[in-house]
Amino acid sequence: MEHDDKPTLQVVGDEQGDAESSKATAEPSQRGLGRRGVYLLPNLITTGSLFAGFYAIITSMNGQPLTACLAIFLAMLLDGADGRIARMTGTQSAFGAQYDSLSDLVAFGVAPALVAFSWGLSALGQLGWVAAFAYMACAALRLARFNVDGEEGSFTGLASPAAAGVIVFSIWVALEQGIAQPPIFVALIFAVLTIAAALLMVSNYEYFSPKKINFRERIPFVTLVLIAMGFAIAMIDPPMIMMGIALVYAASGPTKSIWQKLRGTSSP
């Protein structure tokens, strides 16, 4: 009996030792994060983007799609600022990257899906919520792939803010045209557009990354003039211009891929 008890006590002791060892390993990491803290400025901007996405959800549920679209547009501006400010100020961190990804899921995944459903997809019944869910799921998959693989020179698949722009600016233009409740055929076109944006997010098409733009380098004077003219033209009809830019950018990935295949086929 004594011989049988000893191995049992030894195994229990080993398990407790492993548990204590794991706990000792995990706790310093957690305490270390608490001591070090997080960078204020980039995470404050990310929090603003997260709040804008949440506000878009609330306003869409209250029947205010235009306000929801404006909130998501604000989230896009903030999302473009937090990462660049973090790189410029040297305040990049793993925590900030994960926090930014979770914020993007809310602002550019959940919020556009709910706004799309509340504005037009709900008229299609079951097909409408399937299209909205497909968009949200593809946004989550796109962000998960980005976290795992990372992207430097270009985006693989349509970025979630750009996909949200396709949805949001289309709704914005429709509202400006007085389409508060779209007819069935418009809702069907919008469902196709939503699913197309969803599939482009999880595609392998390469897209130009704004990270390539260096704001510190010198540019020709004429370039600044063209930029000023571009802003002036955009002010003529902001939602229409932004929708056009979003659609062109979304189509640039497949267009580039087809062009490269055609060049490869035609070359000797």
C-alpha positions as CSV (number, residue, x, y, z in Angstrom):
1,M,0.0,0.0,0.0
2,E,2.8,2.4,0.9
3,H,4.5,1.6,-2.5
4,D,1.3,2.4,-4.3
5,D,0.7,5.7,-2.5
6,K,4.1,7.2,-3.3
7,P,3.8,7.5,-7.1
8,T,0.3,9.1,-6.6
9,L,1.7,11.7,-4.2
10,Q,4.6,12.4,-6.6
11,V,2.3,12.9,-9.6
12,V,0.1,15.3,-7.6
13,G,3.1,17.2,-6.5
14,D,4.4,17.5,-10.1
15,E,1.0,18.8,-11.3
16,Q,0.9,21.4,-8.6
17,G,4.5,22.3,-9.4
18,D,3.6,22.8,-13.1
19,A,0.6,24.9,-12.2
20,E,2.6,27.0,-9.8
21,S,5.3,27.4,-12.4
22,S,2.8,28.4,-15.1
23,K,1.2,30.9,-12.7
24,A,4.6,32.3,-11.8
25,T,5.4,32.7,-15.5
26,A,2.1,34.4,-16.4
27,E,1.8,36.7,-13.5
28,P,5.1,38.7,-14.0
29,S,4.0,39.3,-17.6
30,Q,0.7,40.7,-16.5
31,R,2.2,42.7,-13.7
32,G,4.8,44.0,-16.2
33,L,2.1,45.3,-18.5
34,G,0.6,47.1,-15.5
35,R,3.9,48.6,-14.5
36,R,4.8,49.7,-18.0
37,G,1.4,50.9,-19.0
38,V,0.4,51.8,-22.6
39,Y,1.2,54.7,-24.9
40,L,-1.5,57.4,-24.5
41,L,-1.7,59.2,-27.9
42,P,-2.1,56.4,-30.4
43,N,-4.4,54.4,-28.1
44,L,-6.5,57.5,-27.4
45,I,-7.0,57.9,-31.2
46,T,-7.8,54.2,-31.5
47,T,-10.4,54.6,-28.7
48,G,-11.9,57.5,-30.6
49,S,-12.3,55.2,-33.7
50,L,-13.8,52.5,-31.5
51,F,-16.3,55.0,-30.1
52,A,-17.2,56.3,-33.5
53,G,-18.0,52.7,-34.6
54,F,-20.1,52.1,-31.6
55,Y,-21.9,55.4,-32.1
56,A,-22.6,54.3,-35.7
57,I,-24.3,51.1,-34.4
58,I,-26.5,53.1,-31.9
59,T,-27.6,55.6,-34.5
60,S,-28.3,53.0,-37.1
61,M,-30.5,51.2,-34.6
62,N,-32.3,54.5,-34.0
63,G,-33.1,54.9,-37.7
64,Q,-30.4,57.5,-38.4
65,P,-28.3,56.0,-41.3
66,L,-26.7,59.3,-42.4
67,T,-25.4,60.0,-38.9
68,A,-24.1,56.4,-38.8
69,C,-22.3,56.9,-42.1
70,L,-20.7,60.1,-40.9
71,A,-19.5,58.3,-37.7
72,I,-17.9,55.5,-39.7
73,F,-16.2,58.1,-41.9
74,L,-14.8,59.7,-38.8
75,A,-13.6,56.3,-37.7
76,M,-11.8,55.9,-41.0
77,L,-9.9,59.2,-40.5
78,L,-9.0,58.3,-36.9
79,D,-7.9,54.8,-38.0
80,G,-5.6,56.3,-40.6
81,A,-4.0,58.6,-38.0
82,D,-3.3,56.3,-35.1
83,G,-0.9,54.0,-36.8
84,R,1.0,56.7,-38.6
85,I,1.3,58.8,-35.4
86,A,2.5,55.7,-33.5
87,R,5.3,55.2,-36.2
88,M,6.2,58.8,-36.3
89,T,6.5,59.1,-32.5
90,G,8.0,55.7,-31.9
91,T,5.1,54.6,-29.7
92,Q,4.3,51.3,-31.6
93,S,3.5,48.3,-29.4
94,A,2.0,44.8,-29.6
95,F,-0.9,46.0,-27.4
96,G,-1.6,48.9,-29.7
97,A,-1.7,46.6,-32.7
98,Q,-4.2,44.2,-31.1
99,Y,-6.3,47.1,-29.8
100,D,-6.4,48.7,-33.2
101,S,-7.5,45.4,-34.8
102,L,-10.4,45.0,-32.3
103,S,-11.4,48.5,-32.9
104,D,-11.4,47.9,-36.7
105,L,-13.6,44.9,-36.3
106,V,-16.2,47.1,-34.5
107,A,-15.9,50.2,-36.7
108,F,-15.4,48.6,-40.1
109,G,-16.9,45.1,-39.6
110,V,-19.9,45.2,-37.2
111,A,-21.0,48.8,-37.7
112,P,-21.1,48.8,-41.6
113,A,-22.9,45.5,-41.6
114,L,-25.6,46.8,-39.2
115,V,-26.0,50.1,-41.1
116,A,-26.3,48.2,-44.4
117,F,-28.9,45.9,-42.9
118,S,-31.0,48.6,-41.2
119,W,-30.9,50.8,-44.3
120,G,-31.6,48.5,-47.2
121,L,-30.7,44.8,-46.7
122,S,-33.6,44.3,-44.3
123,A,-36.0,44.6,-47.2
124,L,-34.6,41.4,-48.6
125,G,-35.5,39.3,-45.5
126,Q,-33.3,36.3,-44.9
127,L,-31.0,37.2,-47.9
128,G,-30.4,40.6,-46.4
129,W,-29.1,39.4,-43.0
130,V,-27.0,36.6,-44.7
131,A,-25.3,39.3,-46.8
132,A,-24.7,41.5,-43.7
133,F,-23.3,38.6,-41.8
134,A,-21.1,37.5,-44.7
135,Y,-19.6,41.0,-44.7
136,M,-19.0,41.0,-41.0
137,A,-17.5,37.5,-41.0
138,C,-15.1,38.4,-43.9
139,A,-14.0,41.5,-42.1
140,A,-13.1,39.4,-39.0
141,L,-11.2,36.9,-41.2
142,R,-9.4,39.8,-43.0
143,L,-8.2,41.3,-39.7
144,A,-7.2,37.9,-38.3
145,R,-5.1,37.2,-41.4
146,F,-3.5,40.6,-41.1
147,N,-2.6,39.9,-37.5
148,V,-1.0,36.5,-38.3
149,D,0.8,37.3,-41.6
150,G,1.4,41.1,-41.3
151,E,1.6,43.4,-44.4
152,E,4.3,45.8,-45.3
153,G,4.6,46.9,-48.9
154,S,1.0,46.2,-50.0
155,F,-2.4,44.9,-48.7
156,T,-3.4,41.3,-49.4
157,G,-7.2,41.6,-49.9
158,L,-9.2,44.8,-49.6
159,A,-8.6,46.5,-46.3
160,S,-11.6,46.7,-44.0
161,P,-11.7,50.5,-43.9
162,A,-11.8,50.6,-47.7
163,A,-14.5,47.9,-47.7
164,A,-16.5,49.9,-45.2
165,G,-16.1,52.9,-47.5
166,V,-17.7,51.1,-50.4
167,I,-20.8,50.3,-48.2
168,V,-21.0,53.6,-46.3
169,F,-20.4,56.0,-49.2
170,S,-23.0,54.1,-51.3
171,I,-25.6,54.5,-48.6
172,W,-24.6,58.2,-48.2
173,V,-25.1,58.8,-51.9
174,A,-28.4,57.1,-51.9
175,L,-29.6,59.2,-48.9
176,E,-28.5,62.3,-50.7
177,Q,-30.6,61.3,-53.7
178,G,-33.6,60.9,-51.3
179,I,-33.7,57.1,-51.2
180,A,-34.5,56.6,-47.5
181,Q,-36.1,53.2,-48.1
182,P,-34.7,51.5,-51.2
183,P,-36.9,49.5,-53.5
184,I,-36.3,45.8,-53.9
185,F,-34.1,46.0,-57.0
186,V,-31.9,48.7,-55.4
187,A,-31.7,46.5,-52.3
188,L,-30.6,43.6,-54.5
189,I,-27.9,45.6,-56.1
190,F,-26.7,46.8,-52.7
191,A,-26.6,43.2,-51.5
192,V,-24.4,42.2,-54.4
193,L,-22.2,45.2,-53.7
194,T,-22.0,44.1,-50.0
195,I,-21.1,40.5,-50.8
196,A,-18.5,41.7,-53.4
197,A,-16.8,43.9,-50.8
198,A,-16.8,41.0,-48.4
199,L,-15.2,38.6,-50.8
200,L,-12.6,41.2,-51.9
201,M,-11.5,41.4,-48.2
202,V,-10.6,37.7,-48.1
203,S,-9.2,37.6,-51.6
204,N,-5.5,37.3,-52.5
205,Y,-5.6,40.4,-54.7
206,E,-2.8,43.0,-53.9
207,Y,-3.8,46.6,-53.1
208,F,-1.7,49.7,-52.8
209,S,-0.9,50.5,-49.2
210,P,-0.9,54.1,-47.9
211,K,2.0,53.1,-45.7
212,K,4.2,53.6,-48.8
213,I,3.5,57.3,-48.8
214,N,6.3,59.3,-47.1
215,F,5.0,62.6,-45.8
216,R,8.5,63.7,-44.9
217,E,9.9,63.7,-48.4
218,R,9.9,66.6,-50.7
219,I,7.4,66.7,-53.6
220,P,7.3,68.9,-56.8
221,F,5.3,72.1,-56.4
222,V,2.9,71.1,-59.1
223,T,1.9,68.0,-57.0
224,L,0.7,70.3,-54.2
225,V,-1.3,72.3,-56.7
226,L,-3.0,69.1,-58.0
227,I,-3.8,68.1,-54.4
228,A,-5.4,71.5,-53.8
229,M,-7.5,71.1,-57.0
230,G,-8.5,67.6,-55.9
231,F,-9.8,69.0,-52.6
232,A,-11.7,71.7,-54.5
233,I,-13.3,69.1,-56.9
234,A,-14.2,66.8,-53.9
235,M,-16.1,69.6,-52.3
236,I,-18.5,69.8,-55.2
237,D,-20.2,66.5,-54.1
238,P,-18.2,64.9,-51.3
239,P,-20.2,61.6,-50.9
240,M,-20.3,61.0,-54.7
241,I,-16.5,61.6,-55.0
242,M,-15.7,59.5,-52.1
243,M,-17.9,56.6,-53.3
244,G,-16.1,56.8,-56.7
245,I,-12.7,56.7,-55.0
246,A,-13.8,53.7,-52.9
247,L,-15.1,51.8,-55.9
248,V,-12.1,52.5,-58.0
249,Y,-9.8,51.4,-55.2
250,A,-11.8,48.2,-54.6
251,A,-11.6,47.4,-58.3
252,S,-7.9,48.2,-58.6
253,G,-6.9,44.8,-57.0
254,P,-8.7,42.6,-59.5
255,T,-7.8,44.9,-62.4
256,K,-4.1,44.8,-61.5
257,S,-4.3,41.0,-61.3
258,I,-6.0,40.7,-64.7
259,W,-3.6,43.1,-66.3
260,Q,-0.6,41.2,-65.0
261,K,-2.0,37.9,-66.3
262,L,-2.6,39.4,-69.7
263,R,0.9,40.8,-69.9
264,G,2.3,37.4,-68.8
265,T,0.2,35.6,-71.5
266,S,1.1,38.1,-74.3
267,S,4.9,38.1,-73.5
268,P,7.0,35.7,-75.6
